[in-house]
């Protein structure tokens, strides 16, 4: 059953075969790009520079809503998978508060049409078993495979790494699914990747998740009016720096932003600056049903930043 949202998408793209082709082409481009950069930056390089061990939890959150935290988390996931890591990506939030879903953006109903998309929010809300199940994709992105096949290294494409998606689904919103703190802790505890990435809602209601992160990327807007409104939240994250490795990510950088003022506000040496991305790139990815790292401009911009990350 294809949702009304994708009914519109199908009309635009033509037919389902076109969608599958777009997904495969997106996978082909990223494999070629990863191969071209293999000699410049490798899995070993990242492990040496990054400064946290395999199996660690990496949190990504924002000082407020709509600052680009999810895009950063998704791009970091794609980057790590392209190096050969097996990544577990978990979306942490309240379904009914979502105005847009990664599930829809990435056409998960099409990607997992063969074996079905496992709805972890629904299973945990019903206290059902969630061990031993997954939504794993190889870097080929379009071939759904079993987790045991990924770890066994079967097939030439599987050596590039994989992503296991735990996302909020449209059904979670329609059925009013909610998780309590115990449910979110359970969602966190079952992540089993080389690195586990948690895309955490910016609300302070989820601060209990932060203490279990080995590293935390905090995404912020450089707009002065937003920094003023989010000053208390920024202060709260600064206090966490004594217990968690924190990297500030200043998104939407442009010629009108004063880096000097930004550094004065955040007072940290651990800062990443990301230039403003053209929204046409992200729109094009959704219409093509591809991940944002399939877009050359997005990929080059983020890949250049991630190769400089060091938490040592």
C-alpha positions as YAML, in Angstrom:
chain: A
units: angstrom
residues:
- id: 1
  name: UNK
  ca: [0.00, 0.00, 0.00]
- id: 2
  name: UNK
  ca: [1.56, 3.30, -1.11]
- id: 3
  name: UNK
  ca: [0.77, 6.35, 1.00]
- id: 4
  name: UNK
  ca: [-0.89, 9.45, -0.51]
- id: 5
  name: UNK
  ca: [2.43, 11.24, -0.05]
- id: 6
  name: UNK
  ca: [4.13, 8.79, -2.33]
- id: 7
  name: UNK
  ca: [1.17, 8.81, -4.68]
- id: 8
  name: UNK
  ca: [2.18, 12.38, -5.48]
- id: 9
  name: UNK
  ca: [5.78, 11.32, -5.77]
- id: 10
  name: UNK
  ca: [4.91, 8.51, -8.15]
- id: 11
  name: UNK
  ca: [3.03, 10.92, -10.38]
- id: 12
  name: UNK
  ca: [6.06, 13.16, -10.54]
- id: 13
  name: UNK
  ca: [8.63, 10.44, -11.14]
- id: 14
  name: UNK
  ca: [6.53, 8.34, -13.49]
- id: 15
  name: UNK
  ca: [6.23, 4.88, -12.00]
- id: 16
  name: UNK
  ca: [7.69, 2.55, -9.40]
- id: 17
  name: UNK
  ca: [10.43, 1.30, -11.69]
- id: 18
  name: UNK
  ca: [11.71, 4.85, -11.91]
- id: 19
  name: UNK
  ca: [11.88, 5.03, -8.11]
- id: 20
  name: UNK
  ca: [13.87, 1.83, -7.85]
- id: 21
  name: UNK
  ca: [16.23, 3.04, -10.56]
- id: 22
  name: UNK
  ca: [16.75, 6.32, -8.70]
- id: 23
  name: UNK
  ca: [17.59, 4.40, -5.54]
- id: 24
  name: UNK
  ca: [20.10, 2.18, -7.33]
- id: 25
  name: UNK
  ca: [21.73, 5.11, -9.09]
- id: 26
  name: UNK
  ca: [22.07, 6.91, -5.77]
- id: 27
  name: UNK
  ca: [23.89, 3.88, -4.38]
- id: 28
  name: UNK
  ca: [26.16, 3.68, -7.42]
- id: 29
  name: UNK
  ca: [27.24, 7.30, -7.10]
- id: 30
  name: UNK
  ca: [28.15, 7.00, -3.44]
- id: 31
  name: UNK
  ca: [30.12, 3.80, -4.00]
- id: 32
  name: UNK
  ca: [32.13, 5.45, -6.73]
- id: 33
  name: UNK
  ca: [32.74, 8.52, -4.58]
- id: 34
  name: UNK
  ca: [33.78, 6.43, -1.59]
- id: 35
  name: UNK
  ca: [36.17, 4.46, -3.77]
- id: 36
  name: UNK
  ca: [37.75, 7.60, -5.18]
- id: 37
  name: UNK
  ca: [38.44, 8.91, -1.68]
- id: 38
  name: UNK
  ca: [39.61, 5.62, -0.20]
- id: 39
  name: UNK
  ca: [43.28, 6.54, -0.57]
- id: 40
  name: UNK
  ca: [42.75, 9.99, 0.96]
- id: 41
  name: UNK
  ca: [40.86, 9.01, 4.10]
- id: 42
  name: UNK
  ca: [40.14, 5.54, 5.41]
- id: 43
  name: UNK
  ca: [38.36, 3.71, 8.19]
- id: 44
  name: UNK
  ca: [41.67, 3.48, 10.06]
- id: 45
  name: UNK
  ca: [42.23, 7.24, 9.71]
- id: 46
  name: UNK
  ca: [38.84, 7.93, 11.25]
- id: 47
  name: UNK
  ca: [39.39, 5.54, 14.16]
- id: 48
  name: UNK
  ca: [42.72, 7.20, 14.97]
- id: 49
  name: UNK
  ca: [41.43, 10.78, 14.76]
- id: 50
  name: UNK
  ca: [37.91, 10.46, 16.11]
- id: 51
  name: UNK
  ca: [38.95, 9.47, 19.61]
- id: 52
  name: UNK
  ca: [36.11, 7.19, 20.71]
- id: 53
  name: UNK
  ca: [36.06, 3.42, 20.55]
- id: 54
  name: UNK
  ca: [33.93, 1.17, 18.36]
- id: 55
  name: UNK
  ca: [30.48, 0.49, 19.76]
- id: 56
  name: UNK
  ca: [30.19, 4.04, 21.10]
- id: 57
  name: UNK
  ca: [27.01, 6.11, 21.13]
- id: 58
  name: UNK
  ca: [27.12, 9.36, 19.16]
- id: 59
  name: UNK
  ca: [24.35, 11.84, 19.87]
- id: 60
  name: UNK
  ca: [23.25, 14.62, 17.52]
- id: 61
  name: UNK
  ca: [20.83, 17.24, 18.78]
- id: 62
  name: UNK
  ca: [20.07, 20.93, 18.34]
- id: 63
  name: UNK
  ca: [19.86, 24.03, 20.50]
- id: 64
  name: UNK
  ca: [16.36, 24.39, 19.04]
- id: 65
  name: UNK
  ca: [14.05, 23.09, 16.33]
- id: 66
  name: UNK
  ca: [14.86, 23.17, 12.62]
- id: 67
  name: UNK
  ca: [18.55, 23.98, 12.90]
- id: 68
  name: UNK
  ca: [19.62, 21.05, 10.71]
- id: 69
  name: UNK
  ca: [20.45, 18.43, 13.34]
- id: 70
  name: UNK
  ca: [18.79, 15.55, 11.46]
- id: 71
  name: UNK
  ca: [20.59, 16.40, 8.22]
- id: 72
  name: UNK
  ca: [23.91, 16.46, 10.07]
- id: 73
  name: UNK
  ca: [23.14, 13.10, 11.71]
- id: 74
  name: UNK
  ca: [22.14, 11.53, 8.39]
- id: 75
  name: UNK
  ca: [25.22, 12.84, 6.60]
- id: 76
  name: UNK
  ca: [27.50, 11.58, 9.38]
- id: 77
  name: UNK
  ca: [25.82, 8.19, 9.07]
- id: 78
  name: UNK
  ca: [26.43, 8.06, 5.32]
- id: 79
  name: UNK
  ca: [30.04, 9.16, 5.76]
- id: 80
  name: UNK
  ca: [30.82, 6.47, 8.34]
- id: 81
  name: UNK
  ca: [29.10, 3.77, 6.28]
- id: 82
  name: UNK
  ca: [31.13, 4.81, 3.22]
- id: 83
  name: UNK
  ca: [34.29, 4.14, 5.25]
- id: 84
  name: UNK
  ca: [33.13, 0.59, 5.94]
- id: 85
  name: UNK
  ca: [31.51, 0.92, 9.37]
- id: 86
  name: UNK
  ca: [28.19, -0.71, 10.23]
- id: 87
  name: UNK
  ca: [26.03, 2.08, 11.65]
- id: 88
  name: UNK
  ca: [22.84, 1.96, 13.70]
- id: 89
  name: UNK
  ca: [20.77, 5.12, 13.26]
- id: 90
  name: UNK
  ca: [18.03, 5.83, 15.81]
- id: 91
  name: UNK
  ca: [15.55, 8.69, 15.62]
- id: 92
  name: UNK
  ca: [14.54, 9.90, 19.10]
- id: 93
  name: UNK
  ca: [11.45, 12.06, 19.34]
- id: 94
  name: UNK
  ca: [7.71, 12.32, 19.87]
- id: 95
  name: UNK
  ca: [5.83, 11.06, 16.78]
- id: 96
  name: UNK
  ca: [2.81, 13.37, 17.13]
- id: 97
  name: UNK
  ca: [5.08, 16.45, 17.17]
- id: 98
  name: UNK
  ca: [6.67, 15.64, 13.81]
- id: 99
  name: UNK
  ca: [5.71, 17.80, 10.83]
- id: 100
  name: UNK
  ca: [7.95, 15.82, 8.44]
- id: 101
  name: UNK
  ca: [9.48, 12.36, 8.63]
- id: 102
  name: UNK
  ca: [12.82, 10.93, 7.59]
- id: 103
  name: UNK
  ca: [10.83, 7.80, 6.77]
- id: 104
  name: UNK
  ca: [8.99, 9.72, 4.05]
- id: 105
  name: UNK
  ca: [12.02, 11.69, 2.88]
- id: 106
  name: UNK
  ca: [13.95, 8.47, 2.25]
- id: 107
  name: UNK
  ca: [11.02, 6.52, 0.72]
- id: 108
  name: UNK
  ca: [11.41, 3.73, 3.26]
- id: 109
  name: UNK
  ca: [8.13, 2.11, 2.19]
- id: 110
  name: UNK
  ca: [9.73, 1.56, -1.24]
- id: 111
  name: UNK
  ca: [13.19, 0.60, 0.00]
- id: 112
  name: UNK
  ca: [11.79, -2.04, 2.33]
- id: 113
  name: UNK
  ca: [8.80, -3.09, 0.24]
- id: 114
  name: UNK
  ca: [10.10, -6.67, -0.05]
- id: 115
  name: UNK
  ca: [10.66, -7.61, 3.60]
- id: 116
  name: UNK
  ca: [8.82, -4.77, 5.31]
- id: 117
  name: UNK
  ca: [10.10, -2.00, 7.55]
- id: 118
  name: UNK
  ca: [10.40, -2.99, 11.22]
- id: 119
  name: UNK
  ca: [8.58, -0.42, 13.37]
- id: 120
  name: UNK
  ca: [10.64, -0.28, 16.58]
- id: 121
  name: UNK
  ca: [8.46, 2.41, 18.16]
- id: 122
  name: UNK
  ca: [5.36, 0.26, 17.82]
- id: 123
  name: UNK
  ca: [7.05, -2.90, 19.07]
- id: 124
  name: UNK
  ca: [8.55, -1.19, 22.12]
- id: 125
  name: UNK
  ca: [5.27, 0.57, 22.93]
- id: 126
  name: UNK
  ca: [3.66, -2.89, 23.06]
- id: 127
  name: UNK
  ca: [6.57, -4.37, 25.09]
- id: 128
  name: UNK
  ca: [7.29, -6.84, 22.29]
- id: 129
  name: UNK
  ca: [10.61, -8.45, 21.45]
- id: 130
  name: UNK
  ca: [13.05, -6.26, 19.48]
- id: 131
  name: UNK
  ca: [16.27, -8.26, 19.73]
- id: 132
  name: UNK
  ca: [17.56, -9.85, 16.54]
- id: 133
  name: UNK
  ca: [15.53, -7.75, 14.08]
- id: 134
  name: UNK
  ca: [16.68, -4.81, 11.98]
- id: 135
  name: UNK
  ca: [16.21, -2.51, 9.00]
- id: 136
  name: UNK
  ca: [19.65, -2.99, 7.47]
- id: 137
  name: UNK
  ca: [20.78, -1.65, 4.12]
- id: 138
  name: UNK
  ca: [24.17, -2.15, 2.55]
- id: 139
  name: UNK
  ca: [25.88, 0.82, 0.95]
- id: 140
  name: UNK
  ca: [24.26, -0.31, -2.30]
- id: 141
  name: UNK
  ca: [21.03, 1.24, -0.87]
- id: 142
  name: UNK
  ca: [18.30, -0.63, -2.55]
- id: 143
  name: UNK
  ca: [19.24, -4.18, -1.66]
- id: 144
  name: UNK
  ca: [17.66, -5.12, 1.68]
- id: 145
  name: UNK
  ca: [19.76, -7.76, 3.36]
- id: 146
  name: UNK
  ca: [19.80, -9.71, 6.58]
- id: 147
  name: UNK
  ca: [22.08, -8.50, 9.37]
- id: 148
  name: UNK
  ca: [23.91, -11.82, 9.51]
- id: 149
  name: UNK
  ca: [24.84, -11.40, 5.85]
- id: 150
  name: UNK
  ca: [26.33, -7.98, 6.51]
- id: 151
  name: UNK
  ca: [28.54, -9.18, 9.33]
- id: 152
  name: UNK
  ca: [29.52, -12.28, 7.37]
- id: 153
  name: UNK
  ca: [30.83, -10.00, 4.61]
- id: 154
  name: UNK
  ca: [28.91, -11.77, 1.86]
- id: 155
  name: UNK
  ca: [29.05, -10.09, -1.52]
- id: 156
  name: UNK
  ca: [31.49, -7.47, -2.79]
- id: 157
  name: UNK
  ca: [29.14, -4.56, -1.99]
- id: 158
  name: UNK
  ca: [28.72, -5.45, 1.69]
- id: 159
  name: UNK
  ca: [32.31, -4.60, 2.60]
- id: 160
  name: UNK
  ca: [31.44, -0.89, 2.24]
- id: 161
  name: UNK
  ca: [29.44, -0.84, 5.48]
- id: 162
  name: UNK
  ca: [25.75, -0.78, 6.29]
- id: 163
  name: UNK
  ca: [23.03, 1.23, 8.03]
- id: 164
  name: UNK
  ca: [20.36, -0.11, 10.36]
- id: 165
  name: UNK
  ca: [17.47, 2.38, 10.51]
- id: 166
  name: UNK
  ca: [15.20, 2.83, 13.56]
- id: 167
  name: UNK
  ca: [12.84, 5.61, 12.49]
- id: 168
  name: UNK
  ca: [9.51, 7.13, 13.45]
- id: 169
  name: UNK
  ca: [6.93, 5.90, 10.94]
- id: 170
  name: UNK
  ca: [3.71, 7.45, 9.59]
- id: 171
  name: UNK
  ca: [1.79, 4.71, 11.43]
- id: 172
  name: UNK
  ca: [3.25, 5.93, 14.74]
- id: 173
  name: UNK
  ca: [1.62, 9.32, 14.14]
- id: 174
  name: UNK
  ca: [-1.68, 7.92, 12.87]
- id: 175
  name: UNK
  ca: [-2.01, 5.50, 15.78]
- id: 176
  name: UNK
  ca: [-0.77, 7.92, 18.45]
- id: 177
  name: UNK
  ca: [2.20, 5.76, 19.46]
- id: 178
  name: UNK
  ca: [4.19, 7.13, 22.38]
- id: 179
  name: UNK
  ca: [7.18, 5.89, 24.37]
- id: 180
  name: UNK
  ca: [7.90, 6.69, 28.00]
- id: 181
  name: UNK
  ca: [11.42, 7.19, 29.35]
- id: 182
  name: UNK
  ca: [11.81, 3.47, 29.94]
- id: 183
  name: UNK
  ca: [10.86, 2.81, 26.31]
- id: 184
  name: UNK
  ca: [13.46, 5.27, 24.98]
- id: 185
  name: UNK
  ca: [16.13, 3.76, 27.21]
- id: 186
  name: UNK
  ca: [15.25, 0.37, 25.74]
- id: 187
  name: UNK
  ca: [15.44, 1.82, 22.22]
- id: 188
  name: UNK
  ca: [18.91, 3.11, 23.03]
- id: 189
  name: UNK
  ca: [20.13, -0.10, 24.64]
- id: 190
  name: UNK
  ca: [19.40, -2.34, 21.62]
- id: 191
  name: UNK
  ca: [21.60, -0.35, 19.21]
- id: 192
  name: UNK
  ca: [24.41, -2.64, 18.03]
- id: 193
  name: UNK
  ca: [26.49, -0.86, 15.41]
- id: 194
  name: UNK
  ca: [30.19, -0.13, 15.06]
- id: 195
  name: UNK
  ca: [28.92, 3.34, 15.93]
- id: 196
  name: UNK
  ca: [25.40, 4.08, 17.13]
- id: 197
  name: UNK
  ca: [24.05, 7.43, 16.01]
- id: 198
  name: UNK
  ca: [21.11, 8.95, 17.90]
- id: 199
  name: UNK
  ca: [19.22, 11.82, 16.28]
- id: 200
  name: UNK
  ca: [17.81, 13.30, 19.49]
- id: 201
  name: UNK
  ca: [14.97, 15.82, 19.64]
- id: 202
  name: UNK
  ca: [16.12, 19.22, 20.91]
- id: 203
  name: UNK
  ca: [13.57, 19.31, 23.73]
- id: 204
  name: UNK
  ca: [14.98, 19.11, 27.27]
- id: 205
  name: UNK
  ca: [12.52, 16.23, 27.80]
- id: 206
  name: UNK
  ca: [15.18, 14.01, 26.21]
- id: 207
  name: UNK
  ca: [18.12, 15.17, 28.28]
- id: 208
  name: UNK
  ca: [18.07, 11.82, 30.07]
- id: 209
  name: UNK
  ca: [19.36, 10.28, 26.82]
- id: 210
  name: UNK
  ca: [22.42, 12.53, 26.71]
- id: 211
  name: UNK
  ca: [24.18, 10.97, 29.68]
- id: 212
  name: UNK
  ca: [24.58, 7.71, 27.74]
- id: 213
  name: UNK
  ca: [26.29, 9.39, 24.77]
- id: 214
  name: UNK
  ca: [30.06, 9.01, 24.37]
- id: 215
  name: UNK
  ca: [30.14, 12.07, 22.11]
- id: 216
  name: UNK
  ca: [27.55, 14.73, 21.35]
- id: 217
  name: UNK
  ca: [27.27, 17.02, 18.34]
- id: 218
  name: UNK
  ca: [25.14, 20.06, 19.17]
- id: 219
  name: UNK
  ca: [23.84, 21.88, 16.08]
- id: 220
  name: UNK
  ca: [23.08, 25.59, 16.37]
- id: 221
  name: UNK
  ca: [21.96, 28.44, 14.15]
- id: 222
  name: UNK
  ca: [24.28, 31.47, 13.77]
- id: 223
  name: UNK
  ca: [21.30, 33.83, 13.60]
- id: 224
  name: UNK
  ca: [21.65, 36.27, 16.55]
- id: 225
  name: UNK
  ca: [17.92, 36.32, 17.36]
- id: 226
  name: UNK
  ca: [17.94, 32.53, 17.65]
- id: 227
  name: UNK
  ca: [21.06, 32.44, 19.80]
- id: 228
  name: UNK
  ca: [19.45, 34.97, 22.14]
- id: 229
  name: UNK
  ca: [16.27, 32.89, 22.47]
- id: 230
  name: UNK
  ca: [18.30, 29.69, 22.91]
- id: 231
  name: UNK
  ca: [20.87, 31.14, 25.32]
- id: 232
  name: UNK
  ca: [19.66, 29.09, 28.30]
- id: 233
  name: UNK
  ca: [19.75, 25.88, 26.26]
- id: 234
  name: UNK
  ca: [23.26, 26.68, 25.05]
- id: 235
  name: UNK
  ca: [24.31, 27.22, 28.68]
- id: 236
  name: UNK
  ca: [22.87, 23.80, 29.64]
- id: 237
  name: UNK
  ca: [24.90, 22.08, 26.93]
- id: 238
  name: UNK
  ca: [28.06, 23.89, 28.05]
- id: 239
  name: UNK
  ca: [27.59, 22.43, 31.53]
- id: 240
  name: UNK
  ca: [27.49, 18.95, 29.98]
- id: 241
  name: UNK
  ca: [30.95, 19.43, 28.47]
- id: 242
  name: UNK
  ca: [32.57, 18.33, 31.74]
- id: 243
  name: UNK
  ca: [31.01, 14.89, 31.35]
- id: 244
  name: UNK
  ca: [30.52, 14.36, 27.58]
- id: 245
  name: UNK
  ca: [32.72, 15.11, 24.58]
- id: 246
  name: UNK
  ca: [30.81, 17.92, 22.88]
- id: 247
  name: UNK
  ca: [31.34, 19.39, 19.42]
- id: 248
  name: UNK
  ca: [29.40, 22.51, 18.44]
- id: 249
  name: UNK
  ca: [28.12, 22.49, 14.86]
- id: 250
  name: UNK
  ca: [27.27, 25.95, 13.54]
- id: 251
  name: UNK
  ca: [24.97, 25.39, 10.58]
- id: 252
  name: UNK
  ca: [23.78, 27.74, 7.81]
- id: 253
  name: UNK
  ca: [27.01, 29.74, 7.69]
- id: 254
  name: UNK
  ca: [27.08, 32.52, 5.09]
- id: 255
  name: UNK
  ca: [28.79, 35.80, 4.27]
- id: 256
  name: UNK
  ca: [26.64, 37.73, 6.72]
- id: 257
  name: UNK
  ca: [27.77, 35.74, 9.77]
- id: 258
  name: UNK
  ca: [30.54, 36.95, 12.08]
- id: 259
  name: UNK
  ca: [32.68, 33.96, 13.14]
- id: 260
  name: UNK
  ca: [34.27, 36.15, 15.77]
- id: 261
  name: UNK
  ca: [30.91, 36.74, 17.45]
- id: 262
  name: UNK
  ca: [29.99, 33.07, 17.15]
- id: 263
  name: UNK
  ca: [33.21, 32.02, 18.92]
- id: 264
  name: UNK
  ca: [32.58, 34.62, 21.60]
- id: 265
  name: UNK
  ca: [29.15, 33.12, 22.31]
- id: 266
  name: UNK
  ca: [30.15, 29.45, 22.40]
- id: 267
  name: UNK
  ca: [33.72, 29.82, 23.77]
- id: 268
  name: UNK
  ca: [34.90, 26.43, 22.59]
- id: 269
  name: UNK
  ca: [37.72, 25.06, 20.47]
- id: 270
  name: UNK
  ca: [35.56, 22.13, 19.36]
- id: 271
  name: UNK
  ca: [33.54, 23.80, 16.62]
- id: 272
  name: UNK
  ca: [32.52, 22.87, 13.10]
- id: 273
  name: UNK
  ca: [31.19, 25.41, 10.62]
- id: 274
  name: UNK
  ca: [28.85, 24.31, 7.83]
- id: 275
  name: UNK
  ca: [28.04, 26.63, 4.96]
- id: 276
  name: UNK
  ca: [24.46, 27.26, 3.91]
- id: 277
  name: UNK
  ca: [23.28, 24.55, 1.52]
- id: 278
  name: UNK
  ca: [21.03, 25.36, -1.38]
- id: 279
  name: UNK
  ca: [17.58, 24.04, -0.53]
- id: 280
  name: UNK
  ca: [17.24, 22.94, -4.16]
- id: 281
  name: UNK
  ca: [19.74, 20.16, -3.48]
- id: 282
  name: UNK
  ca: [17.69, 18.71, -0.64]
- id: 283
  name: UNK
  ca: [14.43, 19.11, -2.56]
- id: 284
  name: UNK
  ca: [15.95, 17.29, -5.54]
- id: 285
  name: UNK
  ca: [17.02, 14.39, -3.32]
- id: 286
  name: UNK
  ca: [13.49, 13.91, -2.01]
- id: 287
  name: UNK
  ca: [11.95, 14.02, -5.48]
- id: 288
  name: UNK
  ca: [14.49, 11.43, -6.67]
- id: 289
  name: UNK
  ca: [14.00, 9.28, -3.53]
- id: 290
  name: UNK
  ca: [17.73, 9.39, -2.80]
- id: 291
  name: UNK
  ca: [19.68, 10.05, 0.38]
- id: 292
  name: UNK
  ca: [21.21, 13.55, 0.70]
- id: 293
  name: UNK
  ca: [24.74, 12.17, 0.38]
- id: 294
  name: UNK
  ca: [23.87, 11.16, -3.20]
- id: 295
  name: UNK
  ca: [23.98, 14.87, -4.01]
- id: 296
  name: UNK
  ca: [27.52, 15.85, -4.99]
- id: 297
  name: UNK
  ca: [27.41, 19.31, -3.37]
- id: 298
  name: UNK
  ca: [26.06, 17.97, -0.07]
- id: 299
  name: UNK
  ca: [28.56, 15.14, -0.04]
- id: 300
  name: UNK
  ca: [31.63, 17.26, -0.75]
- id: 301
  name: UNK
  ca: [30.70, 19.86, 1.84]
- id: 302
  name: UNK
  ca: [30.07, 17.42, 4.68]
- id: 303
  name: UNK
  ca: [32.81, 14.93, 3.79]
- id: 304
  name: UNK
  ca: [35.38, 17.74, 4.00]
- id: 305
  name: UNK
  ca: [34.14, 18.60, 7.50]
- id: 306
  name: UNK
  ca: [33.97, 15.04, 8.82]
- id: 307
  name: UNK
  ca: [37.57, 14.27, 7.85]
- id: 308
  name: UNK
  ca: [38.66, 17.05, 10.23]
- id: 309
  name: UNK
  ca: [36.70, 15.84, 13.27]
- id: 310
  name: UNK
  ca: [38.87, 14.91, 16.24]
- id: 311
  name: UNK
  ca: [37.66, 14.33, 19.79]
- id: 312
  name: UNK
  ca: [41.05, 13.45, 21.27]
...
